[in-house]
Amino acid sequence: MSKKTATDGAKPCVVLGISGSIAAYKAAEIASALTKAGVDLRVIMTASATKLVQPQTFFTLSRNPVVTSLWETPEWEPEHVAMAERAALLVIAPATANILAKMAHGIADDALSSYVVSHDGPVMVAPAMNPRMWKQAAVQANVEILKARGVQFLGPDCGIVACGDVGVGRFVAPAVVVNAVRAQLEARKLAAALAADGVRFKKRRIVVSAGPTREALDPVRCLTNRSSGKMGYALASVAAQAGHEVVLVSGPTALPRPAGCRIVEVESAEEMAAAVKAEFAKADLLIMSAAPADYRPAHAAASKIKKSGAALTLNLEPTEDILGSIAKSKKAGQKVAGFAAETERVAEFARAKLQKKKLDWIVANDVSRADIGFDSEQNEVEVHTAAGATIGMPKMDKLALAARLLALFLRG
């Protein structure tokens, strides 16, 4: 029987499983965000979860019936079988020790666990429990079983849990779950696009840089820029969900960490240059979407510069040209994509940067436009290639654009 997932323009179907952790109330935020993102969301709740949050909440947010029992199905076909036929992804958030144990050992005694053994697509779980429970040997053994089967774990985080204890076991931020789900759906589109062109999957080691840098003026002040890091984080998220080994070199951002990536955090352009060069040595592809500072103070003051009322002159010196130095160390088979954020003569400046830095691709975008500029959720770009081609990509969500860009880079 063919799997009836949404692949022809219909909304992708995602099953959200909710088990009996106090963090179940946070699943409402996940359900709302995914529905707004155009997902056909189907919710299954355990009996314990319904004691914490009413099913009506998720009925309202998902705009679909909520399954809470094996014995109350509106159609002749068992609901856990029907959903398994069309679902692209299963995400259980929050996931208790109980549901993890059932998943690991094939127990199917309620609606959610019965759906789990029917589902044959990707699975994500976001654990939430007391730190002592998370550390328990049986729980960790179940985690290892599930990881070996390809289940992706989102968290848990370290912090204060509901009972007041501190440790690893805290539910991740809902935004982490939402981003991982949306990135997985875009990764499916990426895989389909490459397969349609006859490109077979090959796991690559991909380095992505993202965000701004901060160049210290004194212990309080710094020079920086308006880069949010959203485009780089989108690229890293989709690449990781597509099955590649991803290293994200990130400047300071307020974004949730993308799942499945190794993250190297940096502050200054000097630190970013060192990290990118170290990681690129073993990489197949570098996507330099960060916006490192071009200049830094020649000397950072050791203590706060006090306001005197007089004019202040800053002596600035150039930072290292990261892409320029990368070109000199590039080995056969390695590919490099750069970004050009411009406010005028966008194509002209982008092509000049492409040639000067000997890049394989450069992604040019007009950051003077508020609808696609800094901090926007969307982007519109032109990609210029070393072979002289120009590929326009219309305005779209940054995760969708990330999939389109990766399809281009991974064909090369």
N, C-alpha and C positions, 0 to 999 in steps of 0.2 A: 504494500500500500504506500502510495507516495505521501510525503509529509506536506500538509497543506499550510505551509508558512506563508506569510505575506511577503512576496518578492516582486509583485507586478504593480507597484504604485499604491497598494493598499497599506493601511496602517500596520506596522510590525506588531505582533502579539507578544507580550511579555507577561509571564506569570509571577506575581509577587506573593511569596509565602510569608505569613506572619505567625511566629510562635510566641509562647507565653512568657516573654520578658517584659519588665516594666518599660523598656525602651520601645515597646510596641506603639506607643503614642507618636514616636518620631516617624513611624512608617507612613503616617498621614501626610507628612511633608513630602516624602518620596513619591507617594501615589499622586499627589497633586502636581508635582513637577513633571512626572513622566506623562501624565495625561495631557498637560499643557504642551508638552513637546511632541504630541502627535502619536503617542503609543496607545495601542489597544490593550489596556491593562486589565488583567484578570486576577482577582485576589482570592487566595485560599487562606483561611484562618484556622488555627487549632482551637479546640475548646477552651484551653487556658487563655489564649489571646483574646477571645471574646469576653472574658471576665475583666479585661483591662481596657479595651476599646470596643465600642459597639460596631457591629458589621455595617450598620447604616452609614457610618462615617465613610467607609470605603466604597459603599454603593454610590454615595453622592460624589465622591472624588473621582472614582474610576468610570462612573456612568455605566457600569456593568453589574450584574448580579454577583454577590459574594458567596463563595462556597464555604460552608462551615461543617458540613456533614456528608458522609458517604451515602446517607439514606434519604436525602432530600434533594433530588435533582429534577429540574423542570423538563428535561427531555428524556427520551427512551435510552439514549446512549450515555453510559456513565461519564460524568463530567470530567473526571481525571483522565479518561481516555480521549475524550473529545478535545480537551485543551492541549494534550500532548501532540495531537495531530497538527495543530496550527501554531504552536508556540515557538518563537525563535530563541527564547532565553528563559531560564528559571533563576530568580533571585530570592533568597530567603533572608529577610531583614526585618526584625532581628532573628538570629538563630540561637536557640538555647542548647545547652548540653544534651538535652533530651532528643531534639530533632537531629543533632549531629550524630548521636548514637544510632538512631533509627536509620539514617542515611547510610552510615558505615556498614551496617549489618543487615540491610535489606528488609527491615521491619516495615510493614504497611498496614497499620491498624487504625488509621483515621484518614481524613480527606487529603491532608497535606502529604503525609508519608506515602500514601497510595499514589498520589500524583508523582512524587519523586521517582518511584520505581517505573513509572510509565514514560517519564521524560527522557529523551535521548539527545538533547542538544546541550549547549554550554550551561554551566551551573555556577552561580556565585552565592556565597554566604557571607553574612556580616554578623559574626558572633557578638553576643552580649550576655555577660554573666559576672558573678562575683569573682574577683581575682583568684581566690583559693580554688574555686571550681575550675577555672581555666587552666590552672597549673596541675590539676589532678592527673595522675598518670593515665587513667582510662580515657579521659577527655583528649589528652594529647595523642594517645594512640589512635583514637578515632580521627583526629585531625590529620595525622600522617596518612591514614588509609585513604581519606577523601582527597588529599592533595595528590597522592599517587595516581588517583583516578582522573585527575585533571580539574577537580573542583577548585575554583578561585576564591581565596579568602580575602575579604576586605576588612582589615583590622584583625583583632580588636586593638583599640588604642589603650594607652596608659593614662590613668587619671582617677578622679573620684567617681565611684559608682553610686547607685541609688541608696544603698545601705550605709554609705559613708566611708567604706573601705577605699584604699588607694592602691592601684596596681594595674596590671594588664587585664583587660576584660571589658573595658568601656566600649559601648557602641560607637562606631565611627560617625562623623558628621554626615547627615543625610545627603549633603552635596557630593560627598565621595561616592556614595552608592549611585546617585543619579548620573554623575559623570561617567562612571564605569559602565553602566547600562547603555547610555547613549553612545559611548565610544565603541562598545561591543557591536551595536547595531550598525554603526558606520564601518567597522572593520569587516562585517559581513558583506557590505556593499563593495568595499575595496577588494575582497577576495573574489567576488563575482566579476568585477570589472577586469581583474587580471586573468582570471580563468577564461573569460570571453575572448581575450587576446592571445590565448594559448601560453600564458606565462605560468609555469608551475611554481608552487610555493617553495621557497628556499629561505630558511631562517637566516636573517641578517643581524649583524650587530650595528645598531643605529645610535648615534650620539646626537642629541638635540640640545641646543642652548636656548634659554628663554629668559625674558625679563630684563630689567635694567641693572645697572651697577650703581654703587654709591662710592664717591670719591671724597674722603674726609677732608674737611676744611679745618675743623677743630673737633674736640670730643663731642660736640653737640650738633654741628652743622655739616652738611655734605652737599656735593653737586650730584645731581641725578637727572633722570628724564621721565617722561610720562608713560613709558612702556608698562603694560599690565602683565605681560607674559602669557596672555590667554592663547595666542596663536601657537606658541611653542608648546604649551601644556596640552593643547588639543592634538598637535602632531605626536607628542610622546604618548598620549593616552591611546590614540587609535593604533599606533604602531605596536604598542604593547598588547592590546587586545587582539591584534592580528597575529600574534604569536612570535614577534621578534624580540630579541634581547635589546632592551632600551636603557640607555643611560641619559638622564636629564640633568644637565648642568644649569642650575637655576640661580639667577640673581634674586634679590629680595622681592617677594610678592606676597599677596594676601590670598592666594588661590589654594584650594584643597589639593593635597598631593594626589597625583594620578596613580591609580592602582597598577601594579605589575612592573613599575620602573624602579631602577636604582637611581637615587637622587643624590647629586653632589651639590651642596649649597655653597655659594660664593658671595662675596660682598663687593669687591672691587674689580675693575677691569684686569688688573694684574693677576688676581686670583682666578678670574674666569679664563684668561689666556693659558695659565698653567694647567688648569683642569681640562680644558678642551684639548690642548696638545697631548696631554697624558692619555686621555681616553681615545683620541683619534688614532693613536699608534696601533690600536688593535681593532679599529672599526672598519666596517664596509662603507658606511654612509654617514656623513656629517651634515646636519641641517642647522645652520647658524641663524636662528630666528631671534636671538637676543639682541639687545640694543646696548652694548657696552659703551661707556663714556669715551668720547674722542679726546677729551682733555681732563687733566686733574690738577689740583693745586700743586705747585712745585714743592712747597713745604707745608705740611699740616701742623697747625699750632698745637702745642702740648696741653694747653688749657684753653678754656672758652675765651674767644675774642670778645672783649667787652665793647658795648656800644658807646661811641664817643661823640657822635653827632657830626663828625667829619667824614668826608668821602673815604671810601676804602678801595684800594686797588689790589686786585688779585693777580698774582703771577701764575699763569697756567702753562703746563707742558703737555705735549701729546702723549697719549697712552699707546701701547703696542697695537699695531694693526693685526688683529688675530687672524682674519681670513688671509691677509697677505703672507703671514708667516706660515700658515697651514699649507699654502700652495707649494712652498719650497720643500716640505716634508712629505708631500703626497706620493704614495706608492701606486704601482700598477694595480688596477682593479678598484681603487678607492674613489668614491664620488663625493663631491661637495656641492651643497646648495646654500646660497646666501639669500638674504632679504635686503631690499632697499626701500626704506620708508622715506618718501620724498614729499615735498609740498609744491614743487613746480618742475616742469620738464622731466616728468617721472620716467618715461621710457628712455630718454636720452641719457640721463644720469645712471639709470640701472644698467644699460648696455655698457657704458664706460666702466662701471664697477665690475661687471662680469668679465670683461676682457683684461682689465688691469690685474685682477686677483686670480685669473685663470680658473674660474669656477665652471662647473658643469651646467648649473642652472642659477638664475637669480629671479626671485619673486619680488615684483615691484608693486607697491601699493601707495595710494595717495592719502597720506595721513592728514591732509588739510580738510578732508571731508569728515564731518562729525559722525555721519552714519556708519562709516567703516574705519574711522581713525582709532586713536588710542582708547582703550577701555570698552570699545564696542563689542557686542556679541557676534557681529557679522563682519565679513570682509569681502572685498572684491579686488582681484589681482590680475596682473599679466605676468606670465612666466616667459623669460627669455632664455634660450638655450645656447650652448657653446657652438652648436651647428648653425645658428642664425635664425632659428624659428621663434615665433612669438605665439603663445597660447593664452587666450583670454579666458578667465574664469569669472562668471558673473557673481553678483552679490549673493552670499549665502551664509548660513551659520558656520562658525569657525570649525566645529567638529566635522561638518560635511565637507568643508574646504580641505581640511587635513586629509581626509580620505582621498579626495581628488588629487592633491599634491603627491601623496605617497604612491598612488597608482602610477603617476608620471615618473617619479624618482625610481621606483622599483622595477619599472620596465627597462630602464637604462642600464 
